[in-house]
């Protein structure tokens, strides 16, 4: 362990920079290529890495795990569940992805990201053990997400949590969190189409992957699913031996203290809250009551689906739903005359929910505004996602400006290792932004301006009410500074670098300077939302 001892003198920043090397090192990329054709290799490799890090798979049984997957809402479901059980007085662990501002957000104890000192200590313990053993294993090191999953398990065991809420990364069956053998309960939030290269291109294929987290004899819960998904989940549960229940509607619960209030905004959070109630209730029953109280009393619907009962939530559960926070998802930040609406929606279904939430919430804010309100969209999307289709949904929000930028926090290099992504080139990011801008113009029937360049839109015609005007910026900070026109004191901080903008682009912003208020929807990517929060909520970077 000599190497590990030497590593303990390195800093948090050293740890994060070292972690980032696991995004692109040759052995990690080779792992991805090799395992994509044989997914079972992923779980075998994960077990081997876990053992090299000094952990055994059966140790994970002591973490009293709640395992959650889904396409949209799985993180929110976990946040509700963790808050409820923390309110009962349990010491909670919560592993989620991706992070918004700092990588430590992924590993939480009692709802808070682990501190820098703890992160640094445990990082070098795990990295040191893996580094020491790599020569005997062909020089292999785990890839980024795999390493963080191992680190989370190590942290939760060392910190002696009473339970761990574990959010799946991608899919379920072959996700590296699925080395868990004996969770206390499993949950599946709303399913949709995403990560098609890995999970498949139909809802049935995706449902098969998600149902892979079911375990024999372990109760599973799901929200109501799109047509095609539910039969697959039922079949997966049957072949694995997992009793599966469908959650009731939130309004079916009968709390003693009046209607339920949720800490997370949006109608779509209601199904996540119902799933969280079932997960936490079942965990409490199985963990804290005699064995004969383990399973809920159920009704069977005509199609043979088990329907979970809508019990009366305890006051602690009711408070947990109201107290829950999950930054970057249907989040509103008001900075004086500028209000930011942040939602990391990045699939068609989540964007539909985002549009509904934004239209309702922005309308409420506009009713209390002192004058005209300018609406601005700040958008980016990454990977294989259908940006054009998502942008088409956003057209109905009637934005005065649409602004596009890559997921680069600021163009001037700064110490920002937490948000570095080495898997996509800057050129590709900017090309994607220009493509998105072109899609927006087509959706708004603005034609295609072949001369579009970063920061330059001189040739665009001024529309009535300026609706649909577009710009592309090289980074998140420059986009936010242009949108807010000096009206947000947080962004006007002299310590923040301001990029020089051409006079024509400054002139274009006249409606933003004249409006009584500016409403900004930031969406399309959780990484974009995280980069924005780094600037808008400085405390999130500390």
N, C-alpha and C positions, 0 to 999 in steps of 0.2 A: 504493500500500500504506500510505498515511498512516494510514488508519482502523485498519488491523490493528496498526500500531505503537502507537497510543494504547491499544488494547485489551490490550496485553501487561502493562500496569500493574494490571489488575484481578485480583482474588483467585480462588482455587478456588471459594469460596462464590458469588462473582459468576458464575463460569462455570456452576455447577450451577443457579443461579436462572435464568440466561439460557437454559440448555438446557431447563428446564421450560416456558418460554414456547412451545417448539416442540410441546408436547403439545396446546395449545389454540388457537394463533393461527389466525385466520380462514382464511389461505391454506392452512395444513396441513389443516384440516377440509375445505376445499373440494377439496383434492387427493384425500383419501380418498373423498369422495362421487363425484367424477368418475371415478376410476380403478376403483372397484368394478365398474362396468358394462363397463369395457374394461381388463382387467388388464395387457395388453401396454404400456399407457401407463406403468405403474409402472416397468418396466425402462427405457423411454425416458427418463422423468424422472430416474431414478437416474443414468443415464449423463451427462445434462446437468448435474446437481448435482455429480457427480464432477469433470467438466471445469471447472466454475466454481470448484471448490475447488483447482484447480491440478494435478489428477491425470488421467492417461490410463488407459483401460481396459487397454491392453496392458502398462502398468507392473505390474498385478496379477499378470501371469504370472511375475514375478520372485519372488513370495512363496512359490512351491512349496507350493501350497495342498492341504490335505485338507478336503473339503467334506462335511458330515454333516447329514442330516435324519432325520425320524422323528416319531412322536407321543409315545412315551415312551422314555426312555433315550438320547436323542441327546446330551444334555449329559454324562451319565455316560460314554458311549462316547468323547466328545471328551476327557474328563478322563483316562481310561485311555490313550488314544492319545498325548496330549501328554506324559504322565508317562513313557511308554516311550521316546519319541524324545528327551526331555530327558535321560533316563538314558544315552542313547548319546552325549551331549555336544553335541547341537545346541542352538542358541539358538532357543527356540520363542516364537511368538505364539499367542494363544488368544483368540478372540472368542466370547462366549456371551451369552445373555439368559434371563430377566431377571436383574438383580442382586438380592442379598438385602438388604444393608445400604447399601453405597455404590456409586454408579454406576461408579466406577473398576474394580470387580470384573469388569466386562464385557470389559475390555481388559487382558490379562495378558501379561507378558514373563517367560519362564522360570518360569511357574506362579504368579507374584505379580502382584496388581493393580498397574498402573502407579502410581508415586508421585504425590503431589499436585502437585509442581512440574512434572513432565513432563506430567501431565494438563492443567494450567493453560496451559502453554506451547503445547501442540499444539492444545488447544481453541480458543484465541484466534487461532491461525494459520488454522485452517479456518473458524471462524465469521467472522473478519474478511474473508476472501476472498469468502465467500458473501454477506455483508452489503454489501460494496462493489459486487457485481454484481447485486443484487436489483432495482434500479430499471430496469435494462435488460431484466429478465425478469419484468415485471409484478408486482414486489414479492414474488415467491415465495421462500420459504425451505423447506428440507427439514423434514419432520416428524421427531419425536424419534428413532425407531429408525433412520430413514434417515440422519439426521445422525451418529448414533453409529457406523453402519457405515462411513461415509466417514471418520470420525475414526480408527476402528480401522485401516483400510487405510493411512491417512497415518502413523499411529504405527508400524506394522510396517515400512513402507518406510523411514522415517527412522531407526528403531532397528536396521535391517539384520538382521532375523531370518533364520534359515536356513530356516524353514518356518512356515506359519500354519495352525492348525486352526480352521476357520470353521464355526460352528454356525448353521444356518438359523434365521430368526426364526419365521415361520409358513409352512407349506406347502413350497414349493420352486420350482415353475416360475416364479412371479411374485414371489417373495421378493426383496428388494433385494440380498441377498447373491449372487443368481444372475446378476449381471453378470460374475462370474468366467467366463472363457472356457476356461482350460486348467489345471484342477486336476490333480494327479498321480494322485489316486484319490478316489472318492466312496463314501459309505456311507449305508445306510438302516436305522435301528433299527426297533424294533417299531411297527407301525401300529395305530391305533385311531380312534375317533370323537372329534374335538375341532375347535373353530373352524369349526363347520358353516356359519355365515353366509358365511364367506370361501371355504372349501375344498369345500363340498358335504356332503350329509347321508348318504352311503353310503361304505362302505370302498373301493369301486371308484373313486369320484370323488376321494377323498382320496389313494389310491394314484397316480392319474394326476398329481395336483399334486406329490406327493413325487418321483415319477420324473422330474420336470422338471429335476432337477439333473444328470441323466446328460449326458455329453458324448461326442462322437464319438471312438472310439479310446481313451477313458479307462476303465480298469477300474472296475467298480462292484461293491459287495458289499452283501448284505442278509442279515438274520437270517431265520429261518423266519417266515412271515407268516400272518395269519388267512385263511381261505378267502375267495376273491374278490379279495384284494389281489395275490397272486403272479402270476396271469395278466396283470393290468394292468401290473405292473412289468416282466414279461418282454416284453410288447408294446411298452411305452415304450422299453425298452432296444434292442429290435430296430429300431424306426423311427428312433431317434437314432443307432444304430451304436455302442452301448456294450456291451462284453462284460460280462455280469452273472453273478456267482457267489453261491451261497447258502453261508453260513458253517456249518461243522460245529458239533456240540455241544462245549461246553468240555471235557467229559471225554474227548473223542476225541484231544485233544492229548497228546503224550507228552514232557513235560519230563524232563530228565535228573536233576532234583533232587527228585523226588517230586511229590505233588499240588499243583495251583496254589492259591494263597491270594489272595483279593481284598481290596483296601483298602476297598471299598465293600460294605456288608452287603446281604443279601437274595438269594434264589434268582434273581430276575429280572435281577440284575447279571451272571449267567453268560453270557447271550446278548450283552450289551453288551461283555463282556470278549473274547468270541470275535471279534466284529466289530472291536474295537480291535486285536486281534492281526493280523487280515487286513489292516487298513488300514495299520498301521505296517510290517508285513512287506513289503507291496507297495510302499509309499513308499520303503523302504530299497532294495529291488530295483531299482526304476525310476530312483531318484535316484543310486544309488551303484554299480550293476553295469552291465556292458555291455548293449546293447539286446536281445541274444538271450536274456537272462534275465528279461525284463520281466514275463511273465505266468506265473501258477502252472500247474502240471500239474494237470489236472482229470479228474474222472470225470463221466459223464453219467447221471443217474437216468432212470427209465422215462418220466417226463413231459417229458423234454428239458431239464430244469434243469441248469445246470452246477454241480457241487458242488466248492467250494474244498477243497484238501487240509488235513488237520490235521497240520501240520508240527511239528517239535520246537522249541518256543520257546527262544530263547537265555536264558542266566542274566540278561541285562539286561532282557529282556522280562518274565521271571518276576518280577523285582524291581519293575519298573514297575507291574505289576498289583497287587502287594502294597502299594506305596507310594502308590497313587492316593488322592486325597482330593477330595470334592465336597460341600461343606457344604450342609446343608439337605435332603439326600437320604439316607434311612435313616441318619440321624446320631443318636448317643446322647451326651448330656451328663449326667454325674453331679455334682450339687452337694450333697454330704452326703446328707441323708435324702430329697432330691428328685432323681428321675431324669427327664430329658426325652428323649422320642423324637420326633425331628423329621423329617418327610417331606413334601415339597411336592406330593404326589400330588393331581391335580385332574381326572383322567379316570376312567372306570369301570375300565379295565384297570390303570391305575397304582394306584388305590385297592385293587383286589383284591390286588396285590402288596404294598402297604403293610400291609394287614390281616394277611397271612401273615407278613410280617417282624415286625410288632409282637407278634403272638401268640407267635411263637417266641422273640423276644428278651426280651420282658417276662417270659415264663415262666422263662427262665434267670435273670433278675435276682431274681424272686420266690423261687426255690428257695434263694437265699443270703440272703434278707431275715431280719431278727431277729424279725419279728412280722408282724402284719396289714399288708397293703398296700392303699392306696386308689388306684383307677384313675380318672383324669380325662381326658376328651376336651376339647381346645380346638380349635374348628373354625370355619372360614369358607370360603366359596366365592364366586367372582365371575363376572361375565359371564353367558353363556348356559348355563353348565354345570348339569347335573341334580343339584342338591344332595341332593334327597330320595333319589335312587337311591344316591348315595355314602354317605349316612347309614345307609341300610338295610344296607349291607355292614358298617358299623362297629358295628352293634348286636351282632354276634356276639362282640365283644371284651369285653362285659359291664362297661361303665364304671359307676362309682358316681355320677359326676357328668358331665354334658355342659355345657360352657360355650361360649358363642358371643360373638364380638365382631367388629367391622369391622377392616379392615386399616389402622387408625390406631394409630401406635405409642404415643402418649400423648395424653390429652384436653387437657392443658395445653399451649398452644402453645410449641414449642421450635424451636431452629435445626435443622431436620431436612429440608433441601431434597431430599436424596437419595431420600427415600421419599414425596415428595408426588405425588399423582395427582389432576390437575384434571379428569379426564374422567368422574368419578362423584361425585355429590353425597353429602354426609354423610347426608342423609335417606334416600336410596336404599340406602346401605350398611346403616343401622340397620334399615330395613324388611326387607332381605334376611336379617339376623341373626334377626329375630323370626320370619320364615317358616321359617328353618332350625330354630329351636327348636321350632316347632309340628310340623314334620315328625318331629323326633326323638321328641316326645311321642307322636305317632300310631304310630310304629314300635314304641315301647315300651308301647303300649296305655295311655297315661296320660291319654287324653282331651285336649281342647283347652281351655286356660285362657284365656278371653277377656280376663281382666284382666292379662295379663302386661305388665309394664313393665320398663324397664331397671333392673337391680339389685334388683328387687322380685319375690319369689316366695312371699309369705306364704301364699297359699291352696293351695299344692301339698301333697298328702298325703305324709307320710313313708313311703317304701316299706321293706319288709324289706331290710336291708343298704343302704338309701338308694339302691338301684340305679335309675338313670334320672333322678335329680333334675337340674333344668336351671336355668341362669341366663344372662342376657344382660348384657354389660358394654359400656360405650361406647368402650373402647380396649384395646389389648393389655396395657399395663402394669397397668391396674386388674384385668384378668382374671387375670394371672399373680400379682399380689399376693394376691388372694383365694384362689387355688388353693393357694399355698404357705404361707399363714398365718404369715409371718415366719420360715419354716424354711430359706429360701435367703438366705444372707448377701449375695449379689450383689444381690438385689432389695430387701433390707432397708437398703440404702445410704441414709443420711439425705438425701443430695443428690437422691434420687428423690422426686418428689411423690406423696403418697398421697391418693387420693380418699376422701372420707368415705363410709362404707357404712352403711346402716341396720342397726340392732341385729338385726333379724330375719334379715338376710342373713349377718351375722357368726355368729349362733347356728346357722344352717344348716351352717356349716363345721365343726361339732364333730367329725365323723368324720375330717376332714383333720388336725385337731390331735391326735387320739388315735391315728391310724395310726402304725405303726413307720416306714413309708416311703410316699412319694407318687410314683406313676408317671404322667406326663403325656404323652399323645400329642398333638402339634400337627400338624395336617394340613388338607388341603382347598385350600390356596393357597400358592404359593411366596412371595407377598407377606406373608402371615401369618407364615410361617416366618422370613422375613427380619426382620420387625418384632420377633418374639420374640428372635431372635439379637442384635439391637441391644441388648436389655436383658440377655440371659443371657451374652453373650460380649462384654464392653466393648471388648476389643482389636479387634474387627471394625469398630468405628466410628472407629478412629484412622488 
